[in-house]
Amino acid sequence: MTQVPAELDALIALFAAHGVRSYLEVGCKLGTTFDRVMRSLPVDSTGVAVDLPGGPWGHPSTVTALRQACVALDGDGYVTALLLGDSAQPEMVASVASVGPFDAILIDADHRYEAVAADWRNYGPMGRLVAFHDIAAPPGHASAKSGHLVGVPRLWAEIRESGRRTVEFVAPGSVMGIGVVLPDEVEALAA
């Protein structure tokens, strides 16, 4: 699993408190986080997994495991869709929008600033709760695989500074962290 367990547990508890029944994960790799989040939701919940195996943060061999995770979830009463391709392409955004909106979204794909900002612009409006992985990466942190700098903390700082309601889950000593953009006050009271 590529998540810090305490951080993912806190995210799952937040999703439960908000009654999440539909979930989008952009950047699923092996599907371990997708599977764990989906299994925390009520059976018959819907989930959409978007991934680009072989992309800057992906690996071509992960698609088999991701497919198997979706098949297992479907067999256990969940409803999943696996969409493979570049999350920035208009066709992918349209495909995801056609099955949205979502109660919750986790953005954990291409971590370069421009890419994660595009995922936020494209997918953020489709979700009530929008989470980001790797908000606590230290300055200058780069992917071991691609060498690309992790730009998630920069985007996360911009979102926080914009006045949006947010919450962060960062375990002691973690260089990952999960940040969540919460619904507006009015929407939160109605939920």
ZALUMRO-118932 format. One record per residue: x, y negated, z negated of N, C-alpha, C in turn; residue in one letter. Coordinates in steps of 0.05 Angstrom, whole numbers, padded with zeros to 5 digits, always signed. Atoms other than C-alpha are relative to their C-alpha. Last residue first. Layout:
XYZXYZXYZa ...
This chain:
-00008-00028-00004-00511-00338-00088-00006+00017-00025a +00022-00014-00013-00551-00403-00093+00007+00030+00002a +00022-00001+00018-00502-00433-00143-00024+00016+00011l -00007-00018+00022-00443-00415-00100-00023+00003-00020a +00003-00028-00010-00475-00446-00038+00005+00020-00023e +00028-00005-00005-00484-00512-00075-00005+00028+00009v +00016-00001+00025-00414-00510-00104-00029+00007+00005e +00005+00026+00011-00380-00495-00036-00018+00003-00025d +00022+00015-00012-00360-00423-00026-00003-00028-00013p +00026-00007+00011-00291-00401-00050-00022-00016+00015l +00016+00024-00003-00226-00402-00011-00029+00008-00008v +00027-00003-00011-00186-00344-00038-00013-00028+00001v +00015+00024+00004-00111-00339-00049-00027+00003+00013g +00024+00003-00016-00075-00273-00056-00014-00025-00008i +00022+00017+00009-00004-00267-00080-00023+00000+00019g +00021-00004-00019+00060-00241-00048-00023-00019-00007m -00006+00018-00022+00125-00259-00082-00021+00003+00022v +00007-00007-00027+00102-00228-00147+00009-00021+00020s -00023-00008-00016+00141-00239-00211-00007+00007+00029g -00026+00009+00009+00078-00242-00254+00023+00012+00017p -00011-00015+00023+00018-00225-00211+00027-00011-00009a -00029-00004-00003-00010-00279-00166+00010+00014-00025v -00007-00024+00015-00086-00282-00157+00030+00006+00006f -00024-00015-00008-00107-00351-00135+00004+00023-00019e -00010-00016+00022-00174-00386-00135+00024+00015+00010v -00017-00024-00005-00198-00440-00088+00005+00014-00027t -00001-00015+00025-00251-00495-00082+00016+00026+00006r +00017-00024+00000-00234-00538-00021+00003+00014-00027r +00021+00002+00020-00204-00606-00037-00019+00024+00000g +00023+00010-00014-00161-00611+00026-00024-00004-00019s -00001+00029+00000-00099-00604-00018-00024-00012+00013e +00004+00009+00028-00117-00531-00032-00001-00031-00001r +00028-00006+00007-00125-00517+00043-00006-00010-00028i +00017+00019-00014-00059-00552+00059-00030+00004-00007e -00003+00027+00012-00022-00514+00005-00018-00020+00013a +00014-00001+00026-00050-00448+00032+00002-00027-00014w +00029+00002-00006-00027-00466+00102-00016-00001-00026l +00005+00027-00010+00044-00478+00077-00029-00005+00006r +00000+00019+00022+00043-00415+00034-00005-00029+00010p +00025-00001+00015+00021-00373+00095+00000-00021-00023v +00012+00027+00001+00079-00395+00139-00026-00001-00017g +00028-00003+00011+00122-00333+00130-00011-00028-00005v +00005+00012+00026+00184-00344+00174-00029+00004-00008l +00017+00024+00000+00194-00296+00232-00005-00010-00029h -00016+00023+00006+00253-00247+00226-00016-00026+00000g -00001+00018-00023+00212-00194+00261+00019-00024-00004s +00003-00013-00027+00218-00132+00217+00006-00020+00022k -00023-00017-00005+00245-00162+00152+00000+00012+00028a +00006-00028-00003+00193-00217+00156+00026+00016+00005s +00005-00009-00027+00220-00283+00132-00006+00030+00000a +00004-00029-00001+00220-00321+00066-00008+00008+00029h -00020-00012-00016+00247-00392+00075-00002+00030+00002g -00009+00015-00024+00207-00420+00018+00022+00015+00015p -00018+00023+00006+00182-00365-00029+00009-00014+00026p -00026-00006-00012+00121-00323-00010+00019-00024-00005a -00022+00006+00019+00066-00340-00059+00027+00007+00011a +00000+00029+00005+00007-00345-00009+00024-00008-00018i -00027+00011-00001+00024-00276+00017+00001-00030-00004d -00021-00014+00014-00047-00252+00031+00026-00014+00005h -00025-00001-00015-00104-00299+00048+00020+00016-00017f -00025-00005+00015-00176-00294+00026+00024+00001+00019a -00022-00005-00019-00239-00325+00055+00026+00002-00015v -00025-00001+00015-00304-00321+00016+00022+00007+00020l +00006+00014+00025-00369-00341+00051+00025-00003-00017r +00001-00013+00027-00341-00320+00118-00008-00018-00022g +00017-00024-00001-00349-00335+00193-00004+00013-00027m +00028+00007+00000-00323-00406+00187-00019+00024+00000p +00009+00012+00025-00255-00378+00166-00030-00008+00000g +00016-00019+00016-00249-00334+00228-00010-00012-00026y +00018-00018-00015-00225-00380+00283-00018+00016-00017n +00019+00016-00016-00196-00439+00244-00021+00018+00014r +00017+00016+00018-00165-00394+00191-00021-00016+00015w +00019-00019+00012-00139-00345+00243-00019-00014-00019d +00020-00006-00021-00109-00405+00281-00020+00021-00011a +00018+00023-00002-00075-00429+00217-00021+00005+00021a +00019-00002+00022-00048-00358+00206-00019-00024+00000v +00018-00023-00003-00018-00358+00276-00020+00001-00023a +00019+00005-00022+00012-00428+00274-00021+00022+00003e +00019+00022+00006+00043-00417+00206-00021-00004+00021y -00012+00026-00008+00074-00349+00221-00021-00022-00003r -00004+00019+00022+00041-00294+00180+00014-00026+00008h -00025+00014-00007+00012-00253+00237+00003-00023-00020d -00011-00008-00026-00043-00213+00203+00027-00013+00005a -00025-00012+00007-00067-00215+00131+00014+00010+00025d -00018+00006-00022-00131-00256+00132+00028+00009-00008i -00028+00001+00009-00182-00224+00085+00017-00004+00025l -00020-00004-00020-00255-00241+00098+00028+00000-00013i -00029+00004+00007-00315-00237+00054+00018+00006+00023a -00001+00009+00027-00391-00242+00060+00028-00007-00009d -00009-00019+00020-00386-00238+00135-00001-00012-00028f -00021+00009+00019-00419-00272+00194+00005+00022-00022p +00000+00015+00025-00410-00232+00236-00027-00014-00004g +00009-00017+00022-00419-00177+00288+00001-00014-00027v +00025-00014-00008-00417-00221+00351-00010+00019-00022s +00023+00017+00005-00366-00267+00318-00027+00014+00006a +00004+00001+00029-00316-00210+00317-00025-00017-00007v +00008-00027+00009-00323-00198+00391-00006+00001-00030s +00028-00004-00008-00321-00273+00406-00010+00028-00009a +00016+00017+00017-00256-00281+00366-00030+00003+00006v +00001-00012+00026-00227-00222+00402-00017-00016-00019m +00017-00024-00002-00245-00249+00470-00003+00014-00026e +00029+00007+00000-00218-00318+00452-00018+00025+00001p +00012+00000-00026-00149-00287+00437-00030-00006-00002q +00002+00027-00010-00119-00307+00370-00014-00002+00027a +00022+00015+00013-00135-00241+00336-00003-00029+00010s -00010+00025+00011-00092-00204+00387-00023-00017-00012d -00008+00022-00018-00119-00135+00399+00010-00024-00015g -00029+00002-00003-00151-00074+00368+00007-00021+00021l -00005+00016-00023-00222-00079+00341+00030-00004+00002l -00029+00005-00003-00243-00024+00293+00004-00015+00026l -00008+00004-00028-00316-00025+00272+00030-00007+00000a -00024+00015-00008-00341+00003+00207+00002-00003+00030t +00002+00006-00028-00407+00024+00175+00024-00017+00008v -00005+00028-00006-00400+00058+00108-00002-00003+00030y +00024+00017+00001-00434+00124+00092+00005-00030+00004g +00009+00002+00028-00376+00170+00074-00023-00021-00003d +00010-00026+00009-00365+00193+00146-00010-00001-00029g +00025-00005-00013-00359+00121+00168-00013+00026-00009d +00020+00018+00011-00305+00109+00116-00028+00005+00012l +00006-00010+00027-00267+00171+00138-00021-00018-00013a +00016-00024-00004-00271+00149+00212-00008+00011-00028v +00027+00008-00009-00247+00079+00194-00018+00024+00003c +00012+00013+00023-00187+00106+00154-00029-00008+00007a +00008-00020+00019-00170+00154+00210-00014-00012-00024q +00023-00013-00012-00169+00097+00261-00011+00021-00020r +00022+00019+00002-00122+00058+00216-00026+00012+00011l +00009+00001+00028-00077+00118+00207-00023-00019-00003a +00012-00026+00007-00073+00128+00282-00011+00000-00028t +00027-00001-00010-00062+00054+00296-00014+00027-00007v +00020+00003+00021-00002+00050+00250-00029+00004+00010t +00008-00026+00011+00048+00080+00300-00023-00003-00021s +00017-00016-00018+00053+00016+00342-00011+00026-00013p -00017-00021-00010+00078-00026+00283-00018+00018+00017h +00012-00027-00003+00050-00092+00261+00020+00020+00009g +00002-00012+00027+00076-00158+00234-00011+00028+00001w -00022+00009+00017+00102-00187+00300+00000+00012-00028p -00004+00029+00001+00052-00145+00340+00022-00007-00019g -00023+00008-00016+00062-00070+00352+00004-00030+00001g -00023-00018+00004-00007-00052+00328+00022-00008+00019p -00017+00000-00024-00051-00114+00334+00024+00018-00005l -00029-00004+00003-00106-00106+00282+00013-00001+00028d -00013+00012-00024-00178-00125+00268+00030+00004-00004v -00029+00000+00001-00219-00082+00220+00012-00010+00026a -00013+00002-00026-00293-00097+00213+00030-00003-00005v -00027+00010-00001-00331-00073+00153+00010-00001+00028g -00013+00001-00027-00404-00061+00138+00028-00012-00003t -00012+00026-00006-00434-00038+00072+00014+00001+00027s +00015+00012-00023-00474+00027+00075+00008-00029+00005d +00002-00017-00024-00444+00050+00009-00020-00013+00018v +00021-00020+00000-00436-00009-00039+00001+00017+00026p +00026+00012-00007-00368-00043-00037-00021+00022-00001l +00009+00015+00023-00306-00018-00073-00028-00012+00004s +00010-00020+00020-00296+00035-00019-00008-00014-00026r +00025-00011-00009-00291-00021+00033-00012+00019-00021m +00021+00020+00003-00237-00057-00006-00027+00011+00007v +00005+00006+00029-00195+00005-00015-00021-00020-00004r +00013-00023+00012-00203+00028+00058-00007-00006-00030d +00027-00001-00011-00186-00041+00086-00016+00022-00013f +00015+00021+00014-00126-00045+00039-00028+00000+00010t +00002-00007+00029-00100+00023+00062-00016-00022-00015t +00028-00002+00009-00116+00011+00136-00003+00006-00030g +00007-00029+00004-00046+00027+00162-00029+00004-00009l -00023-00019-00001-00035-00043+00191-00009+00029-00003k +00006-00024+00017-00100-00081+00174+00023+00020-00002c -00027-00010+00006-00088-00152+00201-00002+00023-00020g -00016+00007-00024-00154-00190+00202+00029+00007-00007v -00028+00002+00006-00200-00157+00151+00016-00004+00026e -00017+00001-00023-00274-00171+00156+00029-00001-00010l -00028+00007+00004-00323-00151+00102+00015+00001+00026y -00011+00000-00027-00398-00145+00094+00028-00012-00001s +00010-00024-00014-00432-00124+00029+00010+00001+00029r -00009-00005-00027-00401-00174-00020-00010+00027+00011v +00018-00018-00014-00443-00186-00082+00007+00005+00029g +00014+00015-00020-00404-00247-00106-00018+00018+00017h +00015+00022+00013-00382-00215-00171-00016-00016+00020a +00023-00013+00014-00362-00152-00132-00017-00021-00013a +00020-00009-00020-00319-00193-00085-00024+00012-00013f +00013+00024-00010-00285-00226-00144-00021+00007+00021l +00018+00008+00021-00271-00158-00175-00015-00026+00008a +00023-00018-00001-00241-00135-00109-00021-00007-00021i +00016+00008-00024-00196-00196-00107-00025+00017+00001l +00014+00025+00006-00173-00183-00179-00017-00009+00024a +00022-00006+00019-00158-00110-00163-00016-00025-00006d +00022-00012-00015-00118-00132-00101-00024+00007-00019l +00011+00021-00017-00075-00178-00143-00024+00010+00016e +00015+00019+00017-00064-00126-00197-00013-00022+00016a +00025-00011+00010-00046-00073-00145-00016-00020-00017p -00006-00004+00029+00006-00116-00109-00026+00009-00013v +00011+00020+00018-00013-00105-00036+00010+00006-00028q -00016+00024-00002+00027-00069+00018-00010-00022-00018t +00017+00024+00000+00000+00000+00000+00018-00025+00000m 
